[in-house]
Amino acid sequence: MSTVPIDIRISTRADAATLTCLHQDAWRYAYRGIIPAVTLEKMIQRRDVRWWERMHRVGGQALLLEFDHEVAGYATFGPNRVRKLALGGEIYELYLKPQYQGVGFGKRLFKEARRRMRERGYTGHLVWSLGANESACRFYEALGGKEHARTIEALGGLKFEKIAFVWR
Ligand SMILES: CC(C)(COP(=O)(O)OP(=O)(O)OC[C@H]1O[C@@H](n2cnc3c(N)ncnc32)[C@H](O)[C@@H]1OP(=O)(O)O)[C@@H](O)C(=O)NCCC(=O)NCCS
């Protein structure tokens, strides 16, 4: 019997091209039918390989989950950006390739991001999700997140509700 390795590691600049493709696939799959197509494509194009290279050059990193030596998903996290919410950390992004969704990888990445935030001394954390991204909302609820705040964001001339899920 052979075993397939699942590994979580920190990205480097050499992962920029992989992250570009993963981001494109995951965003098209997650937001098609939610964000207007032209706006969605513009958002995706802004995240080209140069964007990911620059992110690493200025000290940014992503947490990568590898399945059988292939990057299946990523998470980014750091300090909470909304000061009036008294929480230390924030998961900024958590995206899996469509073919790797629904088999527990999101939960693994989430838990590892959470562990690393605790290690850095962050007390509690939050995640923002579009309310219309119902699948992501159900995922965060399944992981114990509690809805804490709502806000409105304008994208492509439309208004979208964003929900903050919180873990204390
Ligand atoms: C959202 C996402 C990260 C979840 O990762 P995933 O690997 O598909 O989810 P998992 O298989 O790890 O599920 C973890 C738990 O959430 C539950 N869950 C996941 N999606 C769910 C859904 N749509 N409805 C109900 N429960 C759900 C699972 O049943 C599981 O519960 P358990 O721990 O009790 O078994 C992933 O599907 C994804 O990348 N989606 C597209 C991008 C996206 O929307 N990202 C979030 C942006 S805010």
The ligand as an SDF file (V2000), in Angstrom:
LIG
                    3D

 48 50  0  0  0  0  0  0  0  0999 V2000
  -14.3070   27.2440    1.6900 C   0  0  0  0  0  0  0  0  0  0  0  0
  -13.1790   26.2160    1.5840 C   0  0  0  0  0  0  0  0  0  0  0  0
  -11.8440   26.8490    2.0000 C   0  0  0  0  0  0  0  0  0  0  0  0
  -13.5120   25.0620    2.5480 C   0  0  0  0  0  0  0  0  0  0  0  0
  -12.5160   24.0840    2.4570 O   0  0  0  0  0  0  0  0  0  0  0  0
  -12.9190   22.5500    2.2100 P   0  0  0  0  0  0  0  0  0  0  0  0
  -11.6850   21.7500    2.1560 O   0  0  0  0  0  0  0  0  0  0  0  0
  -13.8230   22.4910    1.0250 O   0  0  0  0  0  0  0  0  0  0  0  0
  -13.7590   22.2060    3.5260 O   0  0  0  0  0  0  0  0  0  0  0  0
  -13.4880   20.9360    4.4820 P   0  0  0  0  0  0  0  0  0  0  0  0
  -13.6720   19.6980    3.6590 O   0  0  0  0  0  0  0  0  0  0  0  0
  -12.2000   21.1110    5.1890 O   0  0  0  0  0  0  0  0  0  0  0  0
  -14.7130   21.0690    5.4990 O   0  0  0  0  0  0  0  0  0  0  0  0
  -14.5090   21.3490    6.8940 C   0  0  0  0  0  0  0  0  0  0  0  0
  -15.8580   21.3010    7.5860 C   0  0  0  0  0  0  0  0  0  0  0  0
  -16.7270   22.2990    7.0320 O   0  0  0  0  0  0  0  0  0  0  0  0
  -17.9210   21.6820    6.5630 C   0  0  0  0  0  0  0  0  0  0  0  0
  -18.3230   22.3400    5.3180 N   0  0  0  0  0  0  0  0  0  0  0  0
  -17.5150   22.7050    4.2970 C   0  0  0  0  0  0  0  0  0  0  0  0
  -18.2470   23.2650    3.3020 N   0  0  0  0  0  0  0  0  0  0  0  0
  -19.5410   23.2170    3.7310 C   0  0  0  0  0  0  0  0  0  0  0  0
  -20.7790   23.6230    3.1670 C   0  0  0  0  0  0  0  0  0  0  0  0
  -20.8410   24.1940    1.9580 N   0  0  0  0  0  0  0  0  0  0  0  0
  -21.9300   23.4310    3.8790 N   0  0  0  0  0  0  0  0  0  0  0  0
  -21.8980   22.8560    5.1120 C   0  0  0  0  0  0  0  0  0  0  0  0
  -20.7160   22.4520    5.6990 N   0  0  0  0  0  0  0  0  0  0  0  0
  -19.5850   22.6210    5.0140 C   0  0  0  0  0  0  0  0  0  0  0  0
  -17.5510   20.2510    6.2880 C   0  0  0  0  0  0  0  0  0  0  0  0
  -18.6850   19.4000    6.3420 O   0  0  0  0  0  0  0  0  0  0  0  0
  -16.5650   19.9540    7.3940 C   0  0  0  0  0  0  0  0  0  0  0  0
  -17.2600   19.6750    8.5860 O   0  0  0  0  0  0  0  0  0  0  0  0
  -16.6550   18.6320    9.6680 P   0  0  0  0  0  0  0  0  0  0  0  0
  -15.3780   19.2500   10.1740 O   0  0  0  0  0  0  0  0  0  0  0  0
  -17.7310   18.5590   10.7080 O   0  0  0  0  0  0  0  0  0  0  0  0
  -16.4340   17.3760    8.9160 O   0  0  0  0  0  0  0  0  0  0  0  0
  -13.0370   25.6140    0.1500 C   0  0  0  0  0  0  0  0  0  0  0  0
  -14.2270   24.9140   -0.1970 O   0  0  0  0  0  0  0  0  0  0  0  0
  -12.7590   26.6530   -0.9050 C   0  0  0  0  0  0  0  0  0  0  0  0
  -11.6140   26.9010   -1.2330 O   0  0  0  0  0  0  0  0  0  0  0  0
  -13.8290   27.2570   -1.4690 N   0  0  0  0  0  0  0  0  0  0  0  0
  -13.7000   28.2370   -2.5340 C   0  0  0  0  0  0  0  0  0  0  0  0
  -12.9810   29.4670   -2.0610 C   0  0  0  0  0  0  0  0  0  0  0  0
  -13.6650   30.1690   -0.9090 C   0  0  0  0  0  0  0  0  0  0  0  0
  -14.8700   30.3640   -0.9220 O   0  0  0  0  0  0  0  0  0  0  0  0
  -12.8360   30.5520    0.0700 N   0  0  0  0  0  0  0  0  0  0  0  0
  -13.2900   31.2860    1.2330 C   0  0  0  0  0  0  0  0  0  0  0  0
  -13.3190   32.7420    0.9160 C   0  0  0  0  0  0  0  0  0  0  0  0
  -13.8450   33.6790    2.3260 S   0  0  0  0  0  0  0  0  0  0  0  0
  1  2  1  0
  2  3  1  0
  2  4  1  0
  2 36  1  0
  4  5  1  0
  5  6  1  0
  6  7  2  0
  6  8  1  0
  6  9  1  0
  9 10  1  0
 10 11  2  0
 10 12  1  0
 10 13  1  0
 13 14  1  0
 14 15  1  0
 15 16  1  0
 15 30  1  0
 16 17  1  0
 17 18  1  0
 17 28  1  0
 18 19  1  0
 18 27  1  0
 19 20  2  0
 20 21  1  0
 21 22  1  0
 21 27  2  0
 22 23  1  0
 22 24  2  0
 24 25  1  0
 25 26  2  0
 26 27  1  0
 28 29  1  0
 28 30  1  0
 30 31  1  0
 31 32  1  0
 32 33  2  0
 32 34  1  0
 32 35  1  0
 36 37  1  0
 36 38  1  0
 38 39  2  0
 38 40  1  0
 40 41  1  0
 41 42  1  0
 42 43  1  0
 43 44  2  0
 43 45  1  0
 45 46  1  0
 46 47  1  0
 47 48  1  0
M  END
$$$$
